[in-house]
Amino acid sequence: MKVVLFCGGRGTRIRDYSDSIPKPMIPLGHQPILRHVMQWYSDYGHDDFVLCLGYKANVIKDFFLNTRPQTFSDCVVSRGGQDVQLLGDTVKDWSITLLDTGIWRNIGERLWAARDHVRNEKMFLANYSDGLTNVDLDDVIAKFEASGKIGCFLAVRAPLTYHLADIAEDGRVREFRTTDTAEIWINGGYFVFRTDIFDYMRDGEELVLEPFRRLIDDNMLMAYKHEGFWRSMDTLRDWQSLEDMVEKGDMPWNRKITAEKNRRNRVLAAS
């Protein structure tokens, strides 16, 4: 399945980085968050990407045009760098369409600009490119396909630390609840669509507003509730939290690292 990635945002709430690079290129560890997202899709077998570029599009183009496979792989270098032998798993051959969709376009407009690149797809995937998760993508796709719906989004718990007050009209407080016990779900920025989604879109509209309203009216939108790991990178604090996880090797969105961590835990438990 093709994967449409929205990469045009400025990330103004992470201004330390976004003044010089687009938000998806903000690094986590030794690679940008965009590549973490792409690797997650690739781990599920989806290697055909359409990148909707915008703000500082040249930075993303330069990254993919000039980054060599050994940058993200273990390797043996000889002859002063003339010979490079990759170790371990072979680097996958991704197909990456770099599509400049304009600086000031919203997500709906960027998706519309990419429609010709997915028009022959039965279904396609889409992502905001600024969040990570450990959701089972195969299960998301299977349930969406069986539903017959046109659109699906990943619903996640709102990452709030506030206590929610249930207040009556007269000011009486009925209850205080934490966000994890309240039925508050938000859009996690992971989508699956059939190409019929374009029939629900109009020029200039934001994706999750008017088009999603039309899908809801026709009972053609579903949510996949995910209680597991999900984290967006909206603020500098979010970035610091994710960066700390990478430094500790705690990366639940990375299937290879997670599998190895689980294997070690099983060995320790058995010893």
DAMO-V530042 format. One record per pair of residues at least 12 apart in sequence whose C-alpha atoms are under 6 Angstrom apart, sorted by the first residue. I is the first residue (numbers start at 1). J is the second residue. D is the distance in Angstrom with one decimal. If there is no record, write none. Layout:
I,J,D + I,J,D
This chain:
1,46,5.7 + 1,124,5.5 + 2,48,5.0 + 2,49,5.8 + 2,124,5.2 + 3,49,4.8 + 3,125,4.6 + 3,126,5.4 + 4,49,6.0 + 4,50,4.7 + 4,51,6.0 + 4,126,4.5 + 5,51,4.9 + 5,126,5.7 + 5,127,5.0 + 5,129,6.0 + 6,52,5.0 + 6,128,5.1 + 7,24,6.0 + 7,52,5.4 + 7,53,5.0 + 8,53,4.6 + 8,54,3.8 + 8,55,5.0 + 10,22,5.4 + 10,23,5.6 + 11,23,4.9 + 13,235,5.3 + 14,235,5.3 + 14,236,5.1 + 22,55,5.9 + 22,56,5.9 + 28,243,5.4 + 29,246,6.0 + 34,129,5.7 + 47,94,5.0 + 48,95,4.8 + 49,96,4.8 + 50,96,5.9 + 50,97,4.6 + 51,97,5.9 + 51,98,5.1 + 51,99,5.8 + 52,99,5.1 + 52,101,5.7 + 53,99,5.7 + 53,100,4.6 + 53,101,5.6 + 54,100,5.8 + 54,101,5.7 + 54,102,4.7 + 54,103,4.2 + 55,103,5.0 + 74,87,5.3 + 75,87,5.1 + 107,206,6.0 + 107,207,6.0 + 108,205,5.8 + 108,206,4.6 + 108,207,4.1 + 109,204,5.9 + 123,193,5.5 + 123,194,4.4 + 124,192,5.9 + 124,193,5.4 + 125,191,5.7 + 125,192,4.6 + 126,191,5.0 + 127,189,5.6 + 127,190,4.8 + 128,189,5.2 + 130,232,5.8 + 130,233,5.5 + 131,231,5.5 + 131,232,3.9 + 131,233,5.8 + 132,230,5.6 + 132,231,5.4 + 133,229,5.3 + 133,230,4.2 + 133,253,5.1 + 134,229,5.6 + 134,252,5.8 + 134,253,4.5 + 149,220,4.5 + 149,221,5.9 + 150,193,5.7 + 150,194,5.1 + 150,220,5.3 + 151,192,5.9 + 151,193,4.6 + 151,221,4.9 + 152,191,5.5 + 152,192,5.1 + 152,221,5.7 + 152,222,4.8 + 152,223,5.5 + 153,190,5.6 + 153,191,4.5 + 153,223,5.2 + 154,188,5.2 + 154,190,5.3 + 154,223,5.9 + 154,224,5.0 + 155,185,5.8 + 155,186,5.5 + 155,187,5.1 + 155,188,5.6 + 155,223,5.8 + 155,224,5.6 + 155,225,4.7 + 156,185,5.4 + 156,186,5.5 + 156,188,5.8 + 156,226,5.4 + 157,185,4.8 + 158,185,5.8 + 158,186,5.8 + 163,177,5.6 + 163,178,4.9 + 164,176,5.5 + 164,177,5.1
